């Protein structure tokens, strides 16, 4: 279906017979700062103009009734007064997890109906799950006068995914979904949750996402391995400085001085995290100076570090980045997300998008004998309630 809030509104009224509020809840990208979140570092995400549109209304029953307009599945219904089991369908669990978090915190949520649809590609690493969580929280806070702050909602969305869905994600996705601003990216300090907005309002530059279509089967297990390797580095380094609690507390010269105490792999993982944190800080300065070329170089360096030091890339991702290296209209390119598949994120002069896509696809087809799927995006705003007639 075409993503139009009026279509969602009409379909909701036809299905549930009441007048809802409408919420737009965006996908997110992370321009730079990968695998730094669980090391208390910095990330640089932004909301984009791919989104989920949700219609919600109270139903004066003790029931939650849910319908996903884009999925060939029946309506899902459950008693709101009972302890929720997992749905067995996947997508309702993100909504049930949010309601579960609200109830655990003592918020009064009555029965409601929700219908939603969107244009966020599933499985491309754009965090459709956080968009669903943030959209539901924004809608329920409005429907039931909960007066939730964006930070409260981000924390609850993360906890819903950690505790109910069972995915041990950080807070970046939910934070970007709820705090996004048009024309800005968010530098988030994952230790303090303090954040600053940096300008990204170049109308001549678009974000091109190149989807490998590779299922990230290794991502979860290898994510846990990388996490443990970073924790091992911290455990060793804190023996020489008791103030070290995470890799955020480690300086480059200290790491180099204690390099012999670490295995080669653990050193590489720690070195990448320190380098990546510095790249985020440098990239933010590039934005303040409107030096988008230097920003793009930081993206390439991020990819090379993810490939060589953190070892979470794959052949498909590397080929996509290689395809851009000699293309003048491409300012920067890197893998985005946990790794082992998903998308690369590229900054491209908008008027050259068509030619760039053709050249990337030609190179990818030549190397791997399969096509690339592309998505073009712009920086957008965070989850919000729309005014509708």
C-alpha positions in Angstrom: 0.0 0.0 0.0 1.1 3.6 -0.6 2.4 5.2 2.6 -0.2 7.9 3.2 -1.5 8.9 6.6 -4.9 9.4 5.1 -4.9 5.8 3.8 -4.0 4.5 7.3 -6.8 6.8 8.8 -9.4 5.5 6.4 -8.4 1.8 6.9 -8.5 2.2 10.6 -12.0 3.8 10.5 -13.2 1.0 8.2 -11.8 -1.7 10.5 -12.5 -0.4 14.0 -15.2 2.2 13.4 -13.7 5.0 15.5 -11.6 8.1 14.9 -7.9 7.7 15.9 -4.9 9.8 16.4 -2.1 9.4 13.8 1.5 9.0 14.6 4.5 9.1 12.2 7.5 7.2 13.6 10.8 7.2 11.6 13.5 4.8 10.7 17.0 5.7 11.6 20.5 5.6 10.2 23.8 5.8 12.0 26.3 7.9 10.1 29.3 6.9 12.1 30.0 5.3 15.5 29.5 1.6 15.2 29.9 -0.9 18.1 30.7 2.0 20.4 27.3 2.1 22.2 27.9 -0.9 24.5 31.3 0.4 25.2 29.8 3.7 26.7 31.1 5.6 23.6 29.6 8.0 21.1 27.3 7.5 18.2 26.0 9.8 15.5 22.5 8.6 14.4 19.6 10.5 12.7 16.0 9.9 12.0 15.2 9.6 8.3 12.1 10.0 6.1 11.3 6.3 5.9 8.7 5.6 8.5 5.8 3.7 10.1 2.4 5.5 10.3 0.2 4.3 13.2 -3.5 5.0 13.9 -4.5 4.5 17.6 -7.7 5.0 19.5 -9.1 3.8 22.9 -11.8 1.1 22.5 -13.4 1.1 25.9 -12.7 -2.5 26.3 -10.0 -4.4 28.2 -8.6 -5.5 24.9 -5.6 -4.6 22.7 -6.5 -5.1 19.0 -3.7 -4.8 16.5 -3.5 -4.9 12.7 -0.4 -4.7 10.5 -1.7 -3.3 7.2 1.4 -4.4 5.3 1.4 -8.0 6.4 -0.7 -10.9 5.3 -1.7 -11.8 8.8 -5.0 -11.6 10.7 -5.8 -9.1 13.4 -4.1 -9.8 16.7 -6.1 -9.4 19.9 -5.3 -9.9 23.6 -6.7 -9.1 27.1 -4.8 -6.1 28.5 -5.5 -7.2 32.1 -3.7 -10.5 31.8 0.0 -11.2 31.8 1.2 -11.1 28.2 2.6 -14.2 26.6 4.7 -13.8 23.4 2.4 -13.6 20.4 4.2 -16.2 18.3 3.9 -13.8 15.4 6.9 -11.5 16.1 5.7 -8.0 15.4 3.0 -7.8 18.1 5.7 -8.5 20.7 7.2 -5.0 20.3 3.9 -3.5 21.1 3.1 -5.9 24.0 6.6 -5.2 25.4 5.9 -1.5 25.5 2.6 -1.9 27.2 4.3 -4.3 29.7 6.9 -1.6 30.5 4.2 1.0 31.0 2.3 -1.3 33.4 5.4 -2.2 35.3 6.0 1.5 35.9 2.4 2.1 37.2 1.0 3.9 34.1 -2.7 3.4 33.4 -3.2 2.1 29.9 -6.7 1.1 28.9 -7.7 -1.1 25.9 -6.9 0.3 22.5 -6.9 -0.4 18.8 -3.9 0.1 16.6 -3.4 -0.2 12.8 -0.1 0.6 11.2 1.8 0.5 7.9 5.1 1.8 6.6 7.8 2.0 4.1 10.8 1.0 6.2 12.6 -2.0 4.6 12.5 -4.9 7.0 15.8 -6.5 7.7 17.9 -3.7 6.2 19.2 -2.4 9.5 17.1 0.7 9.7 15.4 -0.3 13.0 11.8 -0.8 12.1 11.4 -2.3 15.6 12.4 1.0 17.3 10.1 2.9 15.0 7.2 0.6 16.1 8.1 1.0 19.8 8.6 4.8 19.6 5.4 5.2 17.6 3.3 3.2 20.1 4.8 5.0 23.1 4.2 8.4 21.5 0.6 7.4 20.7 -0.2 5.9 24.1 1.3 8.9 25.9 -1.0 11.1 24.0 -4.1 8.9 24.2 -3.9 8.4 27.9 -2.3 11.6 29.1 0.8 9.9 30.4 3.1 12.9 29.8 6.1 10.8 29.0 9.3 12.5 28.1 11.2 11.4 25.0 14.0 10.0 27.2 11.5 8.0 29.3 10.1 6.6 26.1 13.5 5.7 24.7 14.4 3.8 27.8 11.1 1.9 27.9 11.4 1.0 24.2 14.9 -0.4 24.8 13.7 -2.3 27.9 10.7 -3.7 25.9 13.1 -5.1 23.3 15.6 -6.4 25.9 13.2 -8.0 28.4 10.1 -8.9 26.4 11.3 -9.5 22.8 14.7 -10.8 24.0 17.0 -8.7 21.9 19.9 -7.1 23.8 20.1 -3.9 21.9 21.5 -0.6 23.1 19.5 2.6 23.4 20.6 4.3 20.2 17.8 3.2 17.9 15.0 4.2 20.2 16.8 7.5 21.1 17.2 8.5 17.5 13.6 7.6 16.7 12.3 9.9 19.4 14.9 12.8 19.4 15.4 13.2 15.7 15.3 16.7 14.2 15.0 17.6 10.5 18.3 18.9 9.2 20.3 17.6 12.2 22.2 14.5 13.4 22.4 13.5 17.0 25.7 13.0 18.8 24.7 10.7 21.7 26.9 10.0 24.6 26.0 6.4 25.4 27.4 6.7 29.0 25.5 9.8 30.2 22.7 9.9 27.5 23.5 13.5 27.0 23.2 14.6 23.4 23.9 17.4 21.0 22.4 18.2 17.6 24.8 18.9 14.7 23.8 20.5 11.4 23.3 18.2 8.5 21.2 20.3 6.1 22.9 20.1 2.8 20.1 19.9 0.3 22.5 18.8 -2.4 23.5 15.6 -0.5 21.3 12.5 -0.1 21.8 9.3 1.9 22.0 6.3 -0.3 21.6 2.9 1.4 22.8 -0.2 -0.5 21.3 -3.4 0.7 23.3 -6.6 0.4 20.2 -8.6 1.1 22.5 -10.9 3.1 20.8 -12.3 6.1 22.9 -11.4 9.2 23.0 -14.9 10.6 26.3 -14.4 12.4 25.4 -10.9 13.7 23.9 -11.9 17.1 26.5 -14.6 18.1 29.5 -12.5 16.8 28.1 -9.4 18.5 28.2 -11.2 21.8 31.8 -12.4 21.1 32.9 -8.8 20.3 31.3 -7.6 23.5 33.1 -10.2 25.6 36.4 -9.3 23.9 36.0 -5.6 24.8 35.1 -6.6 28.3 38.2 -8.7 28.5 40.3 -5.7 27.4 38.7 -3.6 30.1 39.3 -6.3 32.8 43.0 -6.4 32.0 43.5 -2.7 31.6 41.7 -1.8 34.9 44.4 -3.8 36.7 46.8 -1.0 35.8 44.3 1.8 36.4 41.3 1.2 38.7 39.4 4.2 37.4 38.8 2.4 34.1 35.2 1.1 33.9 34.8 0.8 30.2 36.8 1.4 27.0 35.4 5.0 27.1 37.9 5.6 30.0 40.9 4.3 28.0 43.2 6.7 26.1 45.2 5.7 23.0 48.6 6.1 24.6 47.5 4.1 27.6 46.3 1.3 25.3 49.6 1.3 23.4 51.6 1.3 26.6 49.8 -1.8 27.8 49.5 -3.5 24.4 51.7 -6.5 25.4 49.3 -7.4 28.1 46.5 -8.0 25.6 46.1 -10.7 23.0 46.3 -9.5 19.4 42.5 -9.9 18.9 41.6 -8.1 22.1 44.0 -5.3 21.3 42.4 -4.9 17.8 38.9 -4.8 19.2 39.9 -2.2 21.8 41.9 -0.1 19.3 38.9 0.0 17.0 36.6 1.3 19.7 39.0 4.0 20.7 39.5 5.0 17.1 35.8 5.0 16.3 35.0 7.2 19.3 37.5 9.7 18.1 36.1 9.6 14.6 32.7 10.5 15.9 34.1 13.6 17.6 36.1 14.6 14.6 33.2 14.1 12.3 31.0 16.4 14.4 33.7 19.1 14.1 33.7 18.5 10.3 29.9 19.2 10.3 30.4 22.4 12.3 32.9 23.6 9.7 30.7 22.3 6.8 33.6 20.1 5.7 31.6 17.3 4.3 34.6 15.9 2.4 36.5 15.3 5.6 33.3 13.8 7.2 33.1 11.4 4.3 36.7 10.3 4.8 35.9 9.5 8.5 33.1 7.2 7.1 35.6 5.3 4.9 38.1 5.0 7.8 35.2 3.6 10.0 34.5 0.9 7.4 38.2 -0.1 7.2 38.4 -0.4 10.9 35.2 -2.5 11.1 36.6 -4.7 8.3 40.2 -5.1 9.6 40.2 -4.5 13.4 36.7 -5.4 14.5 36.2 -8.0 11.7 32.4 -7.7 11.4 32.2 -6.9 7.7 31.6 -9.4 4.9 32.5 -9.8 1.2 29.3 -8.2 0.0 29.7 -5.1 2.2 33.3 -4.7 1.2 32.5 -4.9 -2.5 29.8 -2.2 -2.1 32.3 0.1 -0.4 35.0 -0.7 -2.9 32.6 0.2 -5.7 32.4 3.8 -4.4 36.1 4.5 -3.8 36.8 5.9 -7.2 33.4 7.7 -7.6 33.7 11.5 -7.1 30.0 12.0 -6.4 30.3 9.7 -3.4 31.7 11.5 -0.3 31.7 8.7 2.1 30.7 5.0 2.5 30.8 2.4 5.2 28.9 -0.7 6.5 26.2 0.2 9.0 24.9 -1.8 11.9 26.1 -5.0 13.6 27.7 -6.4 10.5 27.8 -9.6 8.4 25.2 -8.3 6.0 22.6 -5.5 5.9 23.4 -2.1 4.3 26.1 0.3 3.5 25.4 4.0 4.1 26.7 6.4 1.5 26.7 10.2 1.2 26.1 11.1 -2.5 25.5 14.3 -4.4 21.8 14.0 -5.1 22.0 15.0 -8.8 24.4 12.1 -9.4 22.3 9.4 -7.5 21.1 7.6 -10.7 24.6 7.3 -12.2 26.1 6.2 -8.9 23.5 3.5 -8.4 24.2 2.2 -11.9 28.0 2.1 -11.3 27.7 0.5 -7.9 25.3 -2.1 -9.2 27.5 -2.9 -12.2 30.5 -3.5 -9.9 28.5 -5.6 -7.5 27.1 -7.7 -10.3 30.5 -8.2 -11.8 32.0 -9.3 -8.5 29.2 -11.3 -7.0 26.7 -12.0 -9.8 23.7 -10.5 -8.0 21.9 -7.1 -7.9 21.9 -4.5 -5.2 18.7 -3.0 -3.7 18.9 0.8 -3.1 17.0 3.2 -0.8 17.4 6.9 -0.9 16.7 8.9 2.3 16.9 12.4 3.8 17.3 13.4 7.5 13.9 13.7 9.1 12.2 14.4 12.4 11.5 12.1 15.3 8.2 10.4 16.2 5.3 12.8 16.4 1.5 13.0 16.5 0.0 14.5 13.3 -2.9 16.9 13.2 -5.7 15.2 11.2 -9.2 16.2 10.3 
